[in-house]
Amino acid sequence: AVAVHEAFGAPAVVIDFGTAVTFDVVGVPPAGRGTGAPGSYLGGVIAPGLASLTDYLADHTALLPHIDLVEPKSAIGKSTTEAMRAGAVIGYRGMIREILAAVTVELGGDPRVVATGGDAGLIAAGLREIHEVIPDLTLRGIDLIGRRNL
């Protein structure tokens, strides 16, 4: 949140695609929803990560395999693996899109959306709602905090 506010201002949403996907929202609190200055951390959302979902399917069903998470060839899979990949990647993008839509409504405006984390490139490639992918965003934030406290 620190690095995205420094780079883009507020409002902004950082989506970290890892074991879990987290949304961190920075901005000015909407009327009646708390206090804070521009750039305040407003809260967030936590949902299962993409690999967590596909691993769960493989681990809890008799015949579904573990799959590599790459861009699906099409929305209609021609094999079990292709069907799982399409459902996982395309469906996951739908979840991200819906969460962002709800957050945007609560903010009362369009935030700058930045993605980071291991699956950021794969998922962001199909979402025009994500403005930028910054793989080292967390490290940039730690660096900024360290510099401010010297």
GIKA-V567438 format. One record per pair of residues at least 24 apart in sequence whose ideal C-beta (glycine too) atoms are under 7 Angstrom apart, sorted by sequence separation. I is the first residue (numbers start at 0). GAP is how many residues later the second one is. D is the distance in Angstrom with one decimal. If there is no record, write none. Layout:
i: {I:I}
gap: {GAP:GAP}
d: {D:D}
This chain:
i: {21:0:19:20:19:56:95:9:19:20:9:19:99:18:53:92:96:17:91:95:16:19:96:16:18:88:92:4:53:92:52:49:0:49:46:68:70:68:44:70:49:48:49:22:29:29:24:29:22:26:14:26:12:12:10:10:12:14:16:11:17:10:11:12:13:14:15:16:17:15:16:11:13:16:16:7:7:16:3:13:3:2:2:2:5:1:0:2:1:1}
gap: {24:25:26:26:27:27:27:28:28:28:29:29:29:30:30:30:30:31:31:31:32:32:32:33:33:33:33:34:34:34:35:38:40:42:48:50:51:53:54:54:69:70:73:76:76:77:78:78:80:80:81:84:87:90:96:98:98:98:98:99:99:100:100:100:100:100:100:100:100:101:101:102:102:102:103:104:106:106:110:123:133:134:137:138:138:139:140:141:142:143}
d: {5.3:4.8:5.5:5.1:6.7:6.9:6.4:4.6:6.3:5.4:5.0:5.1:5.2:4.7:6.7:6.0:6.4:5.6:6.2:6.2:6.7:7.0:6.1:6.9:5.9:6.8:5.0:4.3:5.0:5.5:6.3:6.3:5.4:5.2:6.7:6.7:6.6:6.3:5.6:6.8:5.0:6.9:6.9:6.2:6.3:6.5:6.0:5.4:6.5:5.7:6.8:6.6:6.8:6.0:5.0:6.1:4.7:6.7:6.4:5.2:4.4:4.0:4.4:4.9:5.4:4.8:5.2:3.8:5.7:4.4:6.2:6.6:6.6:3.8:4.6:4.3:7.0:5.8:5.0:6.6:6.7:5.2:3.9:3.8:5.7:4.1:7.0:5.9:5.2:5.9}
